[in-house]
């Protein structure tokens, strides 16, 4: 059984390790944990991971965030993967930094990558994991914030949270969406004071 796991981000060294590219960071960490390497393919960098009889196709779109839907549509069709077996990893300024929330669908929440995927697929009925990056910016400086990099303390914390997201991706393939949400959503919540009282 195949699954398409899409980490959203922008290509180019200037975007590496930025808050907006946390989807790419998750894909890189998951590939590294499996000693797998990405190769440049049409519409993105792609690799394949086998886990407990499942095949996870990891995709980092090369279309830039605002055109992510083009890459998603192509790889869904190429690999003949049903939309219910797709999971999108995305940043969210509405959630506290490091908070993790899995949903079966819904609005794009103002995220351009999700908006384009929804427009291209003509549905918002696809699973996504939102990773909070916070909204610690002054009015008018949102772009600089989301395209900024993590400081050393933040990076260490986010790397720990990424490990949980990888567990969620594996669970999505082996246990399904509903069980994964039940197991991880409460544990993935970070309160506005930065504390996490529930560990998975």
C-alpha positions in Angstrom: 0.0 0.0 0.0 1.4 3.4 -1.0 1.2 6.8 0.7 2.1 10.2 -0.5 3.7 12.4 2.2 4.1 16.0 1.2 6.3 18.4 3.1 5.6 22.0 2.0 8.4 24.5 1.6 10.3 26.7 -0.8 13.4 25.5 -2.7 16.7 27.4 -2.5 19.4 27.9 0.1 17.9 31.2 1.3 14.8 29.2 2.6 16.7 26.3 4.2 15.7 25.8 7.9 13.3 28.6 7.9 10.0 28.4 9.8 8.0 28.3 6.6 10.0 25.3 5.4 9.3 23.0 8.4 7.6 20.6 6.0 10.9 20.2 4.1 12.6 19.7 7.5 10.3 16.9 8.4 10.9 15.2 5.0 14.7 15.5 5.4 14.6 14.1 8.9 12.4 11.1 8.0 14.6 10.3 5.0 17.7 10.6 7.1 16.3 8.3 9.8 15.8 5.6 7.1 19.2 6.2 5.4 17.4 7.3 2.3 18.3 10.1 -0.1 16.1 12.4 -2.2 16.5 12.6 -5.9 15.4 15.5 -8.1 12.4 14.4 -10.2 9.6 16.2 -12.0 8.0 18.8 -9.8 10.1 18.0 -6.7 12.6 16.0 -4.8 11.4 12.5 -4.1 12.4 9.4 -2.2 10.7 6.1 -1.1 10.7 4.5 2.3 9.4 1.1 3.2 7.9 0.6 6.7 5.9 -2.4 8.0 4.7 -3.3 4.6 3.8 0.2 3.5 5.6 2.4 1.0 5.9 6.1 1.8 6.6 8.4 -1.1 8.1 11.5 0.4 7.8 14.7 -1.7 9.4 18.1 -1.4 7.7 20.2 -4.2 10.1 22.3 -6.3 7.2 24.5 -7.5 7.6 27.0 -4.6 4.9 27.1 -2.0 2.2 29.0 -4.0 2.1 26.3 -6.7 2.4 23.2 -4.5 -0.8 21.7 -6.0 0.9 21.1 -9.3 3.4 18.7 -7.7 0.8 17.0 -5.5 -1.5 16.3 -8.4 1.3 14.9 -10.6 2.6 12.5 -8.0 -0.8 11.3 -6.9 -1.5 10.4 -10.5 2.0 9.0 -11.3 2.0 6.7 -8.2 -1.7 6.0 -8.5 -2.2 7.0 -4.8 -5.8 7.7 -3.6 -6.2 11.1 -1.9 -7.1 9.4 1.3 -3.6 8.1 1.4 -2.0 11.5 1.2 -0.7 13.5 4.1 0.5 17.1 3.9 2.9 18.6 6.4 2.7 22.4 6.8 3.6 25.3 9.1 0.9 27.2 11.0 1.3 30.7 12.6 -2.0 30.2 14.5 -0.4 27.5 16.7 2.2 28.0 19.4 5.7 27.0 18.4 6.1 23.2 18.3 2.4 22.5 18.7 1.3 19.6 16.4 -2.3 19.1 15.1 -3.5 16.5 12.7 -6.7 17.0 10.8 -8.7 15.0 8.2 -9.4 18.2 6.1 -10.7 21.7 6.4 -9.8 25.2 5.4 -6.4 26.3 4.3 -6.2 28.8 7.2 -4.6 31.4 5.0 -1.7 29.1 4.0 -0.9 29.6 0.3 0.4 26.1 -0.1 -2.7 24.4 1.2 -4.9 26.9 -0.8 -3.2 25.9 -4.1 -3.4 22.2 -3.3 -7.1 22.6 -2.5 -7.7 24.6 -5.7 -5.9 22.1 -7.9 -7.5 19.0 -6.4 -10.9 20.7 -6.1 -11.3 19.4 -2.6 -10.0 20.2 0.9 -10.8 16.7 2.0 -7.2 15.5 2.6 -5.2 14.9 5.8 -2.7 17.4 7.0 -0.4 17.9 10.0 0.0 21.5 11.1 3.1 22.4 13.0 3.0 25.6 15.0 5.6 28.2 14.4 3.9 30.9 16.5 3.1 34.5 15.7 5.9 36.3 17.5 6.2 39.2 15.1 5.1 42.8 15.0 2.4 44.0 12.7 3.7 44.2 9.1 6.6 41.8 9.7 5.0 38.5 9.2 6.9 37.7 6.0 10.3 38.3 7.7 9.2 36.1 10.6 8.0 33.1 8.7 11.0 33.3 6.4 13.3 33.6 9.3 15.4 30.8 10.8 15.2 29.2 14.2 17.7 30.2 16.9 19.7 27.4 18.5 17.3 26.9 21.4 14.3 26.8 19.1 16.0 24.5 16.7 16.7 21.9 19.4 13.1 22.0 20.5 11.7 21.8 17.0 13.9 18.9 16.1 12.4 17.0 19.1 8.9 17.8 17.8 9.8 16.7 14.3 10.6 13.3 15.7 7.0 13.1 16.9 5.7 14.1 13.5 7.7 11.2 11.9 6.0 8.8 14.4 2.6 10.3 13.3 3.4 9.7 9.6 4.3 6.1 10.2 1.1 5.7 12.3 -1.0 7.3 9.5 0.2 4.5 7.2 -0.1 1.6 9.7 -3.0 2.5 12.0 -5.0 5.0 9.9 -6.0 8.7 10.3 -8.5 8.4 13.1 -6.4 6.3 15.5 -3.4 8.6 14.8 -5.3 11.7 15.7 -6.6 10.1 18.8 -3.2 9.0 19.9 -1.2 12.1 19.1 -3.3 15.3 18.9 -3.7 15.8 22.7 0.0 14.9 23.2 1.1 17.3 20.5 -0.6 20.3 22.0 1.7 23.1 23.2 0.1 25.7 25.4 0.6 29.4 24.8 3.1 29.4 27.8 5.3 27.0 25.8 4.6 24.0 28.1 3.6 20.5 27.0 1.9 18.6 29.7 1.2 15.5 27.6 4.0 13.5 26.2 3.1 10.8 23.6 
